[in-house]
Amino acid sequence: MGGDAAGCVRLRFFGGFAKLERLAVRREYRTSRLAYRLVREALEHCRKKGYTKIYGHSRLDLVRFWKVFGFKPIEGRPTFTFANVRYVEILAELEPHPAAIQIGLDPLAMIRPEGSWDRPGPFDMALSDSDPRRKALLAETTRTVGRQDIVSA
């Protein structure tokens, strides 16, 4: 807000699932809808990365908040205590994103800045460079195996 961080959420990515953790909103913004916006954006980011299972830990008093986003306590799992606070494991199963990053799509998408996979990035621009000096420099300074010509015409 006005150039200052008002809140944040941390995501960690594992094989087959993402973990949503550390949702924090500065005290003066806790009566706003910022927490909801942060969680929605975080879940959408996970979907774009191809994750449909989102795991988390919820304080017992916040389970109702997380249910708004589709999280449910994981059945059969006991509550646990961390730093003298009781938590429960929660899980949300999301719909797959229709344009999730995956093998077989535009290979340049995977080298674009995080979260900007659908927009041309700096390397896309470099590929359109038709400067013959750049191509000559690349051909002269790049060591290739088997003397293959790797510089595009």
C-alpha positions as CSV (number, residue, x, y, z in Angstrom):
1,M,0.0,0.0,0.0
2,G,1.6,3.2,-1.1
3,G,4.8,1.3,-1.9
4,D,5.0,-0.5,1.5
5,A,4.4,-4.2,1.9
6,A,1.0,-4.8,3.4
7,G,1.0,-8.6,3.5
8,C,2.6,-11.7,2.0
9,V,2.2,-15.4,1.6
10,R,4.9,-18.0,1.2
11,L,4.6,-21.0,-1.2
12,R,6.9,-24.0,-1.3
13,F,6.8,-26.5,-4.1
14,F,7.3,-30.3,-3.7
15,G,6.8,-33.2,-6.0
16,G,3.1,-33.4,-6.7
17,F,1.9,-30.7,-4.3
18,A,2.5,-27.2,-3.2
19,K,2.5,-26.0,0.5
20,L,0.9,-22.7,1.3
21,E,2.4,-21.2,4.4
22,R,3.1,-18.0,6.3
23,L,0.1,-15.9,5.3
24,A,0.7,-12.5,7.0
25,V,-1.1,-9.2,6.8
26,R,0.1,-6.1,8.6
27,R,-2.2,-5.2,11.6
28,E,-3.6,-2.0,10.0
29,Y,-4.8,-4.0,6.9
30,R,-6.4,-7.0,8.7
31,T,-9.9,-5.6,8.4
32,S,-9.5,-5.3,4.6
33,R,-9.9,-8.2,2.1
34,L,-6.2,-8.4,1.6
35,A,-5.7,-11.8,3.1
36,Y,-8.4,-13.2,0.7
37,R,-6.7,-11.6,-2.3
38,L,-3.3,-13.0,-1.3
39,V,-4.6,-16.5,-0.9
40,R,-6.6,-16.4,-4.2
41,E,-3.5,-15.1,-6.0
42,A,-1.3,-17.8,-4.4
43,L,-3.6,-20.6,-5.4
44,E,-3.9,-19.3,-8.9
45,H,-0.1,-19.2,-9.1
46,C,0.0,-22.8,-8.0
47,R,-2.5,-23.8,-10.7
48,K,-0.5,-22.1,-13.4
49,K,2.5,-24.1,-12.3
50,G,0.5,-27.3,-12.7
51,Y,-0.3,-28.0,-9.0
52,T,-3.7,-29.1,-8.0
53,K,-3.0,-30.3,-4.5
54,I,-2.3,-27.6,-2.0
55,Y,-1.3,-28.6,1.5
56,G,-1.1,-26.4,4.6
57,H,-1.3,-26.1,8.3
58,S,-4.1,-24.2,10.0
59,R,-4.4,-22.9,13.5
60,L,-7.6,-24.6,14.9
61,D,-9.4,-21.2,15.1
62,L,-8.7,-20.4,11.4
63,V,-10.0,-23.6,9.7
64,R,-13.2,-21.8,8.8
65,F,-11.2,-19.1,6.9
66,W,-9.3,-21.8,4.9
67,K,-12.6,-23.6,4.0
68,V,-13.5,-20.5,2.0
69,F,-10.8,-21.5,-0.5
70,G,-11.7,-25.2,-0.6
71,F,-9.3,-26.4,2.1
72,K,-10.5,-29.2,4.4
73,P,-8.8,-30.8,7.4
74,I,-7.1,-34.1,6.4
75,E,-9.2,-36.9,7.9
76,G,-7.5,-39.2,10.3
77,R,-4.6,-36.8,11.0
78,P,-4.2,-35.7,14.5
79,T,-3.8,-32.0,15.5
80,F,-0.2,-31.1,16.3
81,T,1.5,-28.4,18.4
82,F,4.1,-26.0,17.2
83,A,5.4,-23.1,19.3
84,N,2.6,-23.7,21.8
85,V,-0.1,-23.3,19.2
86,R,-2.4,-26.2,18.0
87,Y,-2.7,-26.8,14.3
88,V,-4.4,-29.2,11.9
89,E,-3.2,-30.3,8.5
90,I,-5.4,-29.1,5.6
91,L,-5.6,-29.9,1.9
92,A,-7.3,-28.2,-1.1
93,E,-7.8,-29.9,-4.4
94,L,-7.9,-27.4,-7.2
95,E,-9.1,-27.6,-10.8
96,P,-6.2,-27.9,-13.2
97,H,-5.3,-24.6,-15.0
98,P,-6.0,-24.9,-18.7
99,A,-2.7,-23.3,-19.6
100,A,-0.5,-24.8,-16.8
101,I,3.2,-25.0,-17.6
102,Q,4.1,-28.5,-18.8
103,I,6.5,-30.3,-21.1
104,G,5.4,-30.0,-24.7
105,L,4.4,-26.3,-24.6
106,D,6.5,-23.4,-25.8
107,P,10.1,-24.2,-24.5
108,L,10.7,-20.5,-24.0
109,A,7.9,-20.3,-21.4
110,M,10.0,-22.2,-19.0
111,I,12.8,-19.6,-19.0
112,R,10.6,-16.6,-18.6
113,P,10.4,-14.8,-15.3
114,E,8.4,-16.6,-12.5
115,G,4.7,-16.0,-13.0
116,S,5.0,-14.4,-16.5
117,W,5.0,-17.6,-18.5
118,D,2.3,-16.3,-20.8
119,R,4.2,-13.2,-21.8
120,P,7.3,-12.8,-23.9
121,G,10.4,-12.4,-21.7
122,P,13.9,-11.0,-22.2
123,F,15.1,-14.2,-23.9
124,D,12.3,-14.1,-26.4
125,M,13.5,-10.7,-27.4
126,A,17.1,-11.8,-27.8
127,L,16.0,-14.5,-30.2
128,S,14.5,-11.9,-32.6
129,D,17.8,-10.1,-32.7
130,S,19.0,-10.2,-36.4
131,D,22.3,-8.4,-35.8
132,P,24.9,-10.2,-38.0
133,R,27.7,-9.1,-35.6
134,R,26.0,-10.9,-32.7
135,K,25.5,-14.0,-34.8
136,A,29.2,-13.9,-35.8
137,L,30.3,-13.5,-32.2
138,L,28.2,-16.4,-31.1
139,A,29.6,-18.6,-33.8
140,E,33.2,-17.6,-33.0
141,T,33.0,-17.9,-29.2
142,T,30.8,-20.9,-28.7
143,R,32.5,-24.3,-28.3
144,T,30.4,-26.9,-30.0
145,V,30.6,-30.7,-30.0
146,G,31.2,-32.3,-33.4
147,R,31.5,-28.9,-35.1
148,Q,27.8,-28.6,-35.5
149,D,26.4,-25.3,-36.6
150,I,24.2,-24.1,-33.8
151,V,23.7,-20.5,-34.8
152,S,20.4,-20.0,-36.6
153,A,20.4,-18.3,-39.9
